[in-house]
């Protein structure tokens, strides 16, 4: 199992006086990404969030291109593109360009998102997010796989076009669909895509990350697709004392409390295809540090972290993207947390070092 660096650049209004300077956060993220390559991480995943309602990075492709110029090996991925908020042709062009500039290191990961506030500001119908998303994904695949193409859908009508540049990878960069629900998982399997899970959501919907992986593999096989990849994110910190473990869990609750306003919480207003978020919000509101298990966060000494991650590996997850700086962790402490992970955890997993 491989490991990547992940962040959502969480800095929501709920953090109050503890909010960071958003400009400095992004400059720090570049430094963290470059350091991740030095430490032996396989990939770096950066988010797309708008208007500082949760995170502070609006354009992952731009930041990843900057990181590409400062690195040589690490794979570069958005986590994830809010596809309904951008025209799919533009995304196909931008990530083909990233693939070219990075010499074939781009990964494309996309999702529908969950924050109606972002949709409203862009004037996009939140209730139609699922339809818009999957049409957009179809268009991106056509743009990458065919020299010229046209498209007539409900939300997009595209005349005969051809995009440049072309992706370096053959046939195109790996595609991952962010999956929070069974319908999105089944649709990704039907399309032959890979998936990326958030374990806390997977455990709520499927019971465990292992069950989620099994459900995806089974659905993919039923549609004739084998060897599809599963990646997941994890909040993680290798700690040295019980007090540090408790502080990390408190950061986890702080993160969740900042996240809750982004989720639909009213069952009478939530669109049917994301109504499961209402249950997630209810559970998050009732969480205490005692409720935080390895289904949500991996925190403890190195031996515990390795043991917990071995279970994730056994479940069939090919790569875990690790979220270190959640809940307002400082840049300096984030670098230290990355160092501890690289020193005490990475050596226990095969193929953790990047090939030259």
NUKOL-741061 format. One record per residue (C-alpha): residue in three letters; x negated, z, y; residue number from 1. Coordinates in Angstrom, 3 decimals, decimal comma, always signed. Layout:
BEGIN
+------+----------+----------+----------+------+
: lose :     east :       up :    north : gufi :
+------+----------+----------+----------+------+
:  ALA :        X :        Z :        Y :  NUM :
...
+------+----------+----------+----------+------+
END
This chain:
BEGIN
+------+----------+----------+----------+------+
: lose :     east :       up :    north : gufi :
+------+----------+----------+----------+------+
:  UNK :   +0,000 :   +0,000 :   +0,000 :    1 :
:  UNK :   -1,237 :   -0,889 :   +3,463 :    2 :
:  UNK :   -0,696 :   +0,879 :   +6,784 :    3 :
:  UNK :   +0,048 :   -0,261 :  +10,302 :    4 :
:  UNK :   +0,247 :   +1,356 :  +13,713 :    5 :
:  UNK :   +3,769 :   +1,602 :  +15,135 :    6 :
:  UNK :   +5,385 :   +2,909 :  +18,295 :    7 :
:  UNK :   +8,677 :   +2,542 :  +20,145 :    8 :
:  UNK :   +7,053 :   +3,707 :  +23,411 :    9 :
:  UNK :   +9,837 :   +6,298 :  +23,579 :   10 :
:  UNK :  +10,193 :   +7,643 :  +27,110 :   11 :
:  UNK :  +13,952 :   +8,060 :  +27,686 :   12 :
:  UNK :  +15,647 :   +9,838 :  +30,605 :   13 :
:  UNK :  +16,403 :  +12,755 :  +28,269 :   14 :
:  UNK :  +12,710 :  +13,725 :  +28,441 :   15 :
:  UNK :  +13,229 :  +14,731 :  +32,075 :   16 :
:  UNK :  +10,109 :  +15,988 :  +33,847 :   17 :
:  UNK :   +8,090 :  +15,348 :  +30,695 :   18 :
:  UNK :   +8,504 :  +11,573 :  +30,943 :   19 :
:  UNK :   +5,216 :   +9,681 :  +31,111 :   20 :
:  UNK :   +4,119 :   +6,996 :  +33,530 :   21 :
:  UNK :   +5,410 :   +3,818 :  +31,871 :   22 :
:  UNK :   +2,591 :   +1,592 :  +33,146 :   23 :
:  UNK :   -0,052 :   +3,927 :  +31,771 :   24 :
:  UNK :   +1,779 :   +4,142 :  +28,444 :   25 :
:  UNK :   +1,370 :   +0,395 :  +27,938 :   26 :
:  UNK :   -2,304 :   +0,432 :  +28,894 :   27 :
:  UNK :   -2,815 :   +3,315 :  +26,461 :   28 :
:  UNK :   -1,007 :   +1,356 :  +23,749 :   29 :
:  UNK :   -3,495 :   -1,492 :  +24,083 :   30 :
:  UNK :   -6,351 :   +0,965 :  +23,568 :   31 :
:  UNK :   -4,597 :   +2,468 :  +20,546 :   32 :
:  UNK :   -4,066 :   -0,956 :  +18,992 :   33 :
:  UNK :   -7,726 :   -1,912 :  +19,381 :   34 :
:  UNK :   -8,760 :   +1,445 :  +17,941 :   35 :
:  UNK :   -6,368 :   +0,934 :  +15,015 :   36 :
:  UNK :   -8,366 :   -2,116 :  +13,976 :   37 :
:  UNK :  -11,603 :   -0,111 :  +14,169 :   38 :
:  UNK :  -10,084 :   +2,589 :  +11,957 :   39 :
:  UNK :   -8,960 :   +0,107 :   +9,285 :   40 :
:  UNK :   -5,241 :   -0,241 :   +9,956 :   41 :
:  UNK :   -3,754 :   -3,465 :   +8,641 :   42 :
:  UNK :   -1,297 :   -4,204 :  +11,456 :   43 :
:  UNK :   +0,068 :   -3,137 :  +14,813 :   44 :
:  UNK :   +3,800 :   -3,167 :  +15,604 :   45 :
:  UNK :   +5,112 :   -2,859 :  +19,156 :   46 :
:  UNK :   +8,725 :   -2,658 :  +20,341 :   47 :
:  UNK :  +11,122 :   -4,447 :  +22,609 :   48 :
:  UNK :  +13,138 :   -2,157 :  +24,864 :   49 :
:  UNK :  +14,553 :   -2,735 :  +28,318 :   50 :
:  UNK :  +15,387 :   -0,736 :  +31,442 :   51 :
:  UNK :  +13,669 :   +2,494 :  +30,285 :   52 :
:  UNK :  +16,747 :   +3,699 :  +28,451 :   53 :
:  UNK :  +14,537 :   +4,389 :  +25,409 :   54 :
:  UNK :  +11,182 :   +2,580 :  +25,418 :   55 :
:  UNK :   +9,169 :   +0,863 :  +28,123 :   56 :
:  UNK :   +7,898 :   -2,435 :  +26,641 :   57 :
:  UNK :  +10,133 :   -5,439 :  +27,456 :   58 :
:  UNK :   +7,975 :   -8,224 :  +25,970 :   59 :
:  UNK :   +6,143 :   -7,569 :  +22,696 :   60 :
:  UNK :   +4,820 :  -11,145 :  +22,508 :   61 :
:  UNK :   +2,949 :  -10,762 :  +25,793 :   62 :
:  UNK :   +1,376 :   -7,453 :  +24,834 :   63 :
:  UNK :   +0,466 :   -8,725 :  +21,359 :   64 :
:  UNK :   -1,225 :  -11,785 :  +22,850 :   65 :
:  UNK :   -3,327 :   -9,471 :  +25,003 :   66 :
:  UNK :   -4,208 :   -7,384 :  +21,948 :   67 :
:  UNK :   -5,028 :  -10,563 :  +20,009 :   68 :
:  UNK :   -7,748 :  -11,371 :  +22,537 :   69 :
:  UNK :   -9,311 :   -7,932 :  +21,997 :   70 :
:  UNK :   -9,190 :   -7,893 :  +18,180 :   71 :
:  UNK :  -10,230 :  -10,059 :  +15,243 :   72 :
:  UNK :   -8,447 :   -8,937 :  +12,070 :   73 :
:  UNK :   -5,393 :   -6,800 :  +12,645 :   74 :
:  UNK :   -1,977 :   -8,405 :  +12,118 :   75 :
:  UNK :   +0,305 :   -8,498 :  +15,148 :   76 :
:  UNK :   +4,037 :   -7,834 :  +14,965 :   77 :
:  UNK :   +7,015 :   -6,960 :  +17,162 :   78 :
:  UNK :   +9,075 :   -3,991 :  +16,029 :   79 :
:  UNK :  +11,379 :   -5,627 :  +16,634 :   80 :
:  UNK :  +12,448 :   -8,613 :  +18,741 :   81 :
:  UNK :  +15,926 :   -7,961 :  +20,146 :   82 :
:  UNK :  +16,886 :  -11,472 :  +19,157 :   83 :
:  UNK :  +20,379 :  -11,694 :  +20,717 :   84 :
:  UNK :  +18,798 :  -10,942 :  +24,117 :   85 :
:  UNK :  +16,558 :  -14,031 :  +24,064 :   86 :
:  UNK :  +17,082 :  -17,694 :  +23,343 :   87 :
:  UNK :  +15,798 :  -18,367 :  +19,813 :   88 :
:  UNK :  +13,972 :  -21,539 :  +20,857 :   89 :
:  UNK :  +11,968 :  -19,505 :  +23,360 :   90 :
:  UNK :  +11,137 :  -16,929 :  +20,699 :   91 :
:  UNK :  +10,081 :  -19,670 :  +18,266 :   92 :
:  UNK :   +7,727 :  -21,049 :  +20,916 :   93 :
:  UNK :   +6,295 :  -17,679 :  +21,917 :   94 :
:  UNK :   +5,542 :  -16,455 :  +18,411 :   95 :
:  UNK :   +4,133 :  -19,813 :  +17,360 :   96 :
:  UNK :   +1,826 :  -19,472 :  +20,362 :   97 :
:  UNK :   +0,897 :  -15,928 :  +19,292 :   98 :
:  UNK :   +0,124 :  -17,245 :  +15,820 :   99 :
:  UNK :   -2,148 :  -19,897 :  +17,315 :  100 :
:  UNK :   -3,956 :  -17,580 :  +19,731 :  101 :
:  UNK :   -4,521 :  -14,951 :  +17,023 :  102 :
:  UNK :   -5,635 :  -17,521 :  +14,427 :  103 :
:  UNK :   -2,719 :  -16,851 :  +12,084 :  104 :
:  UNK :   -2,239 :  -13,098 :  +12,513 :  105 :
:  UNK :   +1,354 :  -13,121 :  +13,776 :  106 :
:  UNK :   +4,315 :  -11,548 :  +12,000 :  107 :
:  UNK :   +7,841 :  -12,117 :  +13,273 :  108 :
:  UNK :  +10,275 :   -9,228 :  +12,929 :  109 :
:  UNK :  +13,693 :   -9,226 :  +14,551 :  110 :
:  UNK :  +16,849 :   -7,168 :  +14,714 :  111 :
:  UNK :  +20,178 :   -6,840 :  +16,481 :  112 :
:  UNK :  +19,370 :   -3,571 :  +18,168 :  113 :
:  UNK :  +21,864 :   -0,785 :  +18,669 :  114 :
:  UNK :  +21,874 :   -0,031 :  +22,388 :  115 :
:  UNK :  +24,894 :   -1,477 :  +24,185 :  116 :
:  UNK :  +23,304 :   -0,647 :  +27,537 :  117 :
:  UNK :  +20,726 :   -3,398 :  +27,010 :  118 :
:  UNK :  +23,410 :   -5,917 :  +26,022 :  119 :
:  UNK :  +25,558 :   -5,074 :  +29,032 :  120 :
:  UNK :  +22,719 :   -5,552 :  +31,508 :  121 :
:  UNK :  +21,935 :   -8,983 :  +30,067 :  122 :
:  UNK :  +25,610 :   -9,962 :  +29,928 :  123 :
:  UNK :  +25,632 :  -10,374 :  +26,123 :  124 :
:  UNK :  +28,637 :   -9,611 :  +23,943 :  125 :
:  UNK :  +27,625 :   -6,533 :  +21,940 :  126 :
:  UNK :  +30,492 :   -7,094 :  +19,512 :  127 :
:  UNK :  +29,086 :  -10,524 :  +18,596 :  128 :
:  UNK :  +25,518 :   -9,313 :  +18,029 :  129 :
:  UNK :  +25,532 :   -9,968 :  +14,285 :  130 :
:  UNK :  +26,706 :  -13,585 :  +14,638 :  131 :
:  UNK :  +24,290 :  -14,288 :  +17,480 :  132 :
:  UNK :  +21,401 :  -12,734 :  +15,581 :  133 :
:  UNK :  +21,741 :  -14,720 :  +12,382 :  134 :
:  UNK :  +22,338 :  -18,005 :  +14,216 :  135 :
:  UNK :  +19,198 :  -17,305 :  +16,215 :  136 :
:  UNK :  +17,187 :  -16,591 :  +13,094 :  137 :
:  UNK :  +18,356 :  -19,860 :  +11,544 :  138 :
:  UNK :  +17,203 :  -21,737 :  +14,638 :  139 :
:  UNK :  +13,757 :  -20,127 :  +14,643 :  140 :
:  UNK :  +13,187 :  -21,101 :  +11,012 :  141 :
:  UNK :  +14,289 :  -24,669 :  +11,701 :  142 :
:  UNK :  +12,052 :  -24,893 :  +14,759 :  143 :
:  UNK :   +9,046 :  -23,766 :  +12,727 :  144 :
:  UNK :   +9,714 :  -25,715 :   +9,552 :  145 :
:  UNK :  +10,899 :  -29,086 :  +10,899 :  146 :
:  UNK :   +9,074 :  -31,397 :  +13,272 :  147 :
:  UNK :  +12,341 :  -32,148 :  +15,076 :  148 :
:  UNK :  +15,802 :  -30,684 :  +14,607 :  149 :
:  UNK :  +19,188 :  -30,167 :  +16,218 :  150 :
:  UNK :  +21,709 :  -27,362 :  +15,803 :  151 :
:  UNK :  +25,446 :  -26,974 :  +16,279 :  152 :
:  UNK :  +26,654 :  -23,402 :  +15,915 :  153 :
:  UNK :  +29,204 :  -21,098 :  +17,459 :  154 :
:  UNK :  +26,779 :  -19,543 :  +19,925 :  155 :
:  UNK :  +24,032 :  -22,181 :  +20,186 :  156 :
:  UNK :  +24,235 :  -25,955 :  +20,543 :  157 :
:  UNK :  +20,807 :  -27,564 :  +20,596 :  158 :
:  UNK :  +20,063 :  -31,296 :  +20,954 :  159 :
:  UNK :  +17,214 :  -32,963 :  +19,079 :  160 :
:  UNK :  +14,071 :  -31,010 :  +19,997 :  161 :
:  UNK :  +10,546 :  -30,342 :  +18,813 :  162 :
:  UNK :   +8,538 :  -27,255 :  +19,735 :  163 :
:  UNK :   +4,867 :  -26,839 :  +20,517 :  164 :
:  UNK :   +2,572 :  -25,310 :  +19,555 :  165 :
:  UNK :   +3,131 :  -25,284 :  +15,813 :  166 :
:  UNK :   +2,486 :  -22,059 :  +13,864 :  167 :
:  UNK :   -0,933 :  -21,782 :  +12,237 :  168 :
:  UNK :   +0,412 :  -20,083 :   +9,109 :  169 :
:  UNK :   +1,983 :  -22,259 :   +6,432 :  170 :
:  UNK :   +4,888 :  -22,765 :   +6,611 :  171 :
:  UNK :   +5,246 :  -20,190 :   +9,399 :  172 :
:  UNK :   +4,606 :  -16,480 :  +10,128 :  173 :
:  UNK :   +6,208 :  -13,960 :   +7,754 :  174 :
:  UNK :   +9,724 :  -13,050 :   +8,867 :  175 :
:  UNK :  +11,142 :   -9,528 :   +8,617 :  176 :
:  UNK :  +14,705 :   -8,455 :   +9,348 :  177 :
:  UNK :  +15,254 :   -4,899 :  +10,557 :  178 :
:  UNK :  +17,867 :   -3,383 :   +8,262 :  179 :
:  UNK :  +19,912 :   -0,279 :   +9,054 :  180 :
:  UNK :  +22,943 :   -1,131 :   +6,926 :  181 :
:  UNK :  +23,995 :   -2,630 :   +3,612 :  182 :
:  UNK :  +25,541 :   -5,772 :   +5,197 :  183 :
:  UNK :  +22,331 :   -6,579 :   +7,122 :  184 :
:  UNK :  +20,275 :   -5,965 :   +3,986 :  185 :
:  UNK :  +22,493 :   -8,269 :   +1,930 :  186 :
:  UNK :  +22,423 :  -10,981 :   +4,599 :  187 :
:  UNK :  +18,615 :  -10,811 :   +4,805 :  188 :
:  UNK :  +18,447 :  -11,111 :   +1,010 :  189 :
:  UNK :  +20,824 :  -14,066 :   +1,063 :  190 :
:  UNK :  +18,595 :  -15,842 :   +3,596 :  191 :
:  UNK :  +15,451 :  -15,118 :   +1,607 :  192 :
:  UNK :  +13,854 :  -12,939 :   +4,271 :  193 :
:  UNK :  +11,770 :   -9,788 :   +4,029 :  194 :
:  UNK :  +13,080 :   -6,477 :   +5,365 :  195 :
:  UNK :  +11,796 :   -3,514 :   +7,282 :  196 :
:  UNK :  +13,511 :   -0,120 :   +7,007 :  197 :
:  UNK :  +13,646 :   +3,064 :   +9,046 :  198 :
:  UNK :  +13,554 :   +5,719 :   +6,291 :  199 :
:  UNK :  +15,821 :   +8,195 :   +8,080 :  200 :
:  UNK :  +18,508 :   +5,505 :   +8,328 :  201 :
:  UNK :  +17,838 :   +4,195 :   +4,802 :  202 :
:  UNK :  +18,272 :   +7,691 :   +3,379 :  203 :
:  UNK :  +21,592 :   +8,096 :   +5,199 :  204 :
:  UNK :  +22,953 :   +4,709 :   +4,058 :  205 :
:  UNK :  +21,369 :   +4,347 :   +0,609 :  206 :
:  UNK :  +20,419 :   +7,919 :   -0,310 :  207 :
:  UNK :  +16,670 :   +7,301 :   -0,277 :  208 :
:  UNK :  +14,073 :   +4,698 :   +0,627 :  209 :
:  UNK :  +13,676 :   +4,023 :   -3,102 :  210 :
:  UNK :  +17,372 :   +3,195 :   -3,423 :  211 :
:  UNK :  +17,155 :   +0,939 :   -0,360 :  212 :
:  UNK :  +14,215 :   -0,980 :   -1,833 :  213 :
:  UNK :  +16,012 :   -1,353 :   -5,176 :  214 :
:  UNK :  +19,169 :   -2,610 :   -3,454 :  215 :
:  UNK :  +17,207 :   -5,199 :   -1,486 :  216 :
:  UNK :  +15,168 :   -6,416 :   -4,442 :  217 :
:  UNK :  +18,317 :   -6,733 :   -6,548 :  218 :
:  UNK :  +20,206 :   -8,636 :   -3,831 :  219 :
:  UNK :  +17,239 :  -10,948 :   -3,236 :  220 :
:  UNK :  +16,965 :  -11,701 :   -6,941 :  221 :
:  UNK :  +20,666 :  -12,523 :   -7,143 :  222 :
:  UNK :  +20,114 :  -15,195 :   -4,476 :  223 :
:  UNK :  +17,090 :  -16,617 :   -6,256 :  224 :
:  UNK :  +14,368 :  -14,997 :   -4,158 :  225 :
:  UNK :  +11,617 :  -12,973 :   -5,792 :  226 :
:  UNK :   +8,554 :  -11,160 :   -4,491 :  227 :
:  UNK :  +10,123 :  -10,482 :   -1,112 :  228 :
:  UNK :   +8,350 :   -7,823 :   +0,911 :  229 :
:  UNK :   +9,581 :   -4,423 :   +2,071 :  230 :
:  UNK :   +7,925 :   -2,493 :   +4,858 :  231 :
:  UNK :   +9,079 :   +0,732 :   +6,454 :  232 :
:  UNK :   +8,215 :   +2,938 :   +9,394 :  233 :
:  UNK :   +7,417 :   +6,636 :   +9,187 :  234 :
:  UNK :   +6,980 :   +9,393 :  +11,718 :  235 :
:  UNK :   +3,772 :  +11,059 :  +10,579 :  236 :
:  UNK :   +1,172 :  +13,625 :  +11,521 :  237 :
:  UNK :   -1,657 :  +15,094 :   +9,451 :  238 :
:  UNK :   -1,770 :  +18,711 :  +10,596 :  239 :
:  UNK :   -4,153 :  +21,595 :  +10,060 :  240 :
:  UNK :   -1,902 :  +24,609 :  +10,693 :  241 :
:  UNK :   +1,708 :  +25,631 :  +10,163 :  242 :
:  UNK :   +2,065 :  +25,973 :  +13,918 :  243 :
:  UNK :   +0,996 :  +22,361 :  +14,450 :  244 :
:  UNK :   +3,442 :  +21,236 :  +11,765 :  245 :
:  UNK :   +6,272 :  +23,060 :  +13,530 :  246 :
:  UNK :   +5,314 :  +21,561 :  +16,912 :  247 :
:  UNK :   +5,390 :  +18,098 :  +15,338 :  248 :
:  UNK :   +8,868 :  +18,731 :  +13,969 :  249 :
:  UNK :   +9,985 :  +19,893 :  +17,394 :  250 :
:  UNK :   +8,691 :  +16,581 :  +18,783 :  251 :
:  UNK :  +10,764 :  +14,840 :  +16,133 :  252 :
:  UNK :  +13,932 :  +16,585 :  +17,332 :  253 :
:  UNK :  +13,022 :  +15,749 :  +20,930 :  254 :
:  UNK :  +12,727 :  +12,099 :  +19,958 :  255 :
:  UNK :  +16,088 :  +12,093 :  +18,178 :  256 :
:  UNK :  +17,829 :  +13,777 :  +21,113 :  257 :
:  UNK :  +16,410 :  +11,085 :  +23,396 :  258 :
:  UNK :  +17,528 :   +8,380 :  +20,972 :  259 :
:  UNK :  +21,128 :   +9,536 :  +20,499 :  260 :
:  UNK :  +22,449 :   +8,066 :  +23,808 :  261 :
:  UNK :  +21,343 :   +4,619 :  +22,593 :  262 :
:  UNK :  +23,557 :   +4,765 :  +19,494 :  263 :
:  UNK :  +27,304 :   +4,081 :  +19,384 :  264 :
:  UNK :  +28,961 :   +7,465 :  +18,917 :  265 :
:  UNK :  +32,683 :   +6,804 :  +19,492 :  266 :
:  UNK :  +34,348 :   +5,468 :  +16,309 :  267 :
:  UNK :  +37,161 :   +3,951 :  +18,400 :  268 :
:  UNK :  +34,717 :   +1,819 :  +20,439 :  269 :
:  UNK :  +31,882 :   +1,014 :  +18,029 :  270 :
:  UNK :  +32,008 :   -2,544 :  +16,645 :  271 :
:  UNK :  +32,847 :   -2,563 :  +12,920 :  272 :
:  UNK :  +29,466 :   -3,982 :  +11,886 :  273 :
:  UNK :  +27,582 :   -1,015 :  +13,376 :  274 :
:  UNK :  +30,139 :   +1,774 :  +12,947 :  275 :
:  UNK :  +27,772 :   +3,495 :  +10,528 :  276 :
:  UNK :  +25,801 :   +4,620 :  +13,592 :  277 :
:  UNK :  +28,613 :   +7,056 :  +14,384 :  278 :
:  UNK :  +27,731 :   +8,975 :  +11,222 :  279 :
:  UNK :  +24,026 :   +8,795 :  +12,068 :  280 :
:  UNK :  +24,693 :  +10,293 :  +15,522 :  281 :
:  UNK :  +26,743 :  +13,101 :  +13,985 :  282 :
:  UNK :  +23,916 :  +13,977 :  +11,603 :  283 :
:  UNK :  +21,244 :  +13,769 :  +14,272 :  284 :
:  UNK :  +23,200 :  +16,108 :  +16,549 :  285 :
:  UNK :  +23,193 :  +18,742 :  +13,812 :  286 :
:  UNK :  +19,533 :  +18,441 :  +12,808 :  287 :
:  UNK :  +17,164 :  +21,411 :  +12,892 :  288 :
:  UNK :  +13,489 :  +21,469 :  +12,005 :  289 :
:  UNK :  +14,451 :  +22,920 :   +8,620 :  290 :
:  UNK :  +16,463 :  +19,750 :   +7,905 :  291 :
:  UNK :  +13,494 :  +17,431 :   +8,465 :  292 :
:  UNK :  +12,273 :  +16,279 :   +5,062 :  293 :
:  UNK :   +9,922 :  +13,518 :   +3,933 :  294 :
:  UNK :  +12,943 :  +11,212 :   +3,994 :  295 :
:  UNK :  +12,515 :  +11,335 :   +7,767 :  296 :
:  UNK :   +9,062 :  +12,577 :   +8,694 :  297 :
:  UNK :   +5,815 :  +13,134 :   +6,817 :  298 :
:  UNK :   +4,020 :  +16,074 :   +8,382 :  299 :
:  UNK :   +1,659 :  +18,586 :   +6,838 :  300 :
:  UNK :   -1,865 :  +18,796 :   +5,525 :  301 :
:  UNK :   -3,645 :  +15,727 :   +4,205 :  302 :
:  UNK :   -2,857 :  +16,495 :   +0,575 :  303 :
:  UNK :   +0,865 :  +16,710 :   +1,309 :  304 :
:  UNK :   +0,831 :  +13,493 :   +3,351 :  305 :
:  UNK :   -0,977 :  +11,580 :   +0,598 :  306 :
:  UNK :   +1,456 :  +12,872 :   -2,027 :  307 :
:  UNK :   +4,487 :  +11,911 :   +0,062 :  308 :
:  UNK :   +3,126 :   +8,436 :   +0,777 :  309 :
:  UNK :   +2,340 :   +7,869 :   -2,894 :  310 :
:  UNK :   +6,075 :   +8,292 :   -3,550 :  311 :
:  UNK :   +6,800 :   +5,656 :   -0,906 :  312 :
:  UNK :   +4,280 :   +3,350 :   -2,560 :  313 :
:  UNK :   +5,891 :   +3,944 :   -5,960 :  314 :
:  UNK :   +9,264 :   +2,982 :   -4,467 :  315 :
:  UNK :   +7,945 :   -0,545 :   -3,882 :  316 :
:  UNK :   +7,111 :   -0,429 :   -0,189 :  317 :
:  UNK :   +4,156 :   -2,705 :   +0,530 :  318 :
:  UNK :   +3,252 :   -1,368 :   +3,946 :  319 :
:  UNK :   +4,107 :   +1,701 :   +6,005 :  320 :
:  UNK :   +3,897 :   +1,373 :   +9,769 :  321 :
:  UNK :   +3,038 :   +4,795 :  +11,125 :  322 :
:  UNK :   +4,579 :   +6,263 :  +14,264 :  323 :
:  UNK :   +2,168 :   +8,839 :  +15,710 :  324 :
:  UNK :   +3,121 :   +9,259 :  +19,387 :  325 :
:  UNK :   +6,852 :   +9,999 :  +19,123 :  326 :
:  UNK :   +8,377 :  +12,691 :  +21,301 :  327 :
:  UNK :   +5,855 :  +12,495 :  +24,118 :  328 :
:  UNK :   +2,528 :  +13,001 :  +22,337 :  329 :
:  UNK :   -0,317 :  +12,398 :  +24,760 :  330 :
:  UNK :   -2,660 :   +9,431 :  +24,483 :  331 :
:  UNK :   -5,616 :  +11,680 :  +23,628 :  332 :
:  UNK :   -3,677 :  +13,492 :  +20,916 :  333 :
:  UNK :   -2,374 :  +10,187 :  +19,547 :  334 :
:  UNK :   -5,947 :   +8,951 :  +19,084 :  335 :
:  UNK :   -6,849 :  +12,200 :  +17,320 :  336 :
:  UNK :   -3,818 :  +11,894 :  +15,036 :  337 :
:  UNK :   -4,812 :   +8,335 :  +14,175 :  338 :
:  UNK :   -8,358 :   +9,514 :  +13,405 :  339 :
:  UNK :   -7,171 :  +12,266 :  +11,059 :  340 :
:  UNK :   -4,931 :   +9,831 :   +9,233 :  341 :
:  UNK :   -7,736 :   +7,273 :   +8,859 :  342 :
:  UNK :  -10,192 :   +9,914 :   +7,648 :  343 :
:  UNK :   -8,032 :  +11,920 :   +5,265 :  344 :
:  UNK :   -5,218 :   +9,590 :   +4,108 :  345 :
:  UNK :   -6,320 :   +5,945 :   +4,189 :  346 :
:  UNK :   -9,107 :   +6,378 :   +1,607 :  347 :
:  UNK :   -6,512 :   +7,373 :   -1,006 :  348 :
:  UNK :   -4,821 :   +3,973 :   -0,902 :  349 :
:  UNK :   -6,206 :   +0,768 :   -2,366 :  350 :
:  UNK :   -6,861 :   -2,160 :   -0,056 :  351 :
:  UNK :   -6,545 :   -0,067 :   +3,082 :  352 :
:  UNK :   -9,609 :   -1,671 :   +4,639 :  353 :
:  UNK :   -9,170 :   -5,071 :   +6,250 :  354 :
:  UNK :  -10,913 :   -8,004 :   +4,624 :  355 :
:  UNK :  -13,708 :   -9,512 :   +6,720 :  356 :
+------+----------+----------+----------+------+
END
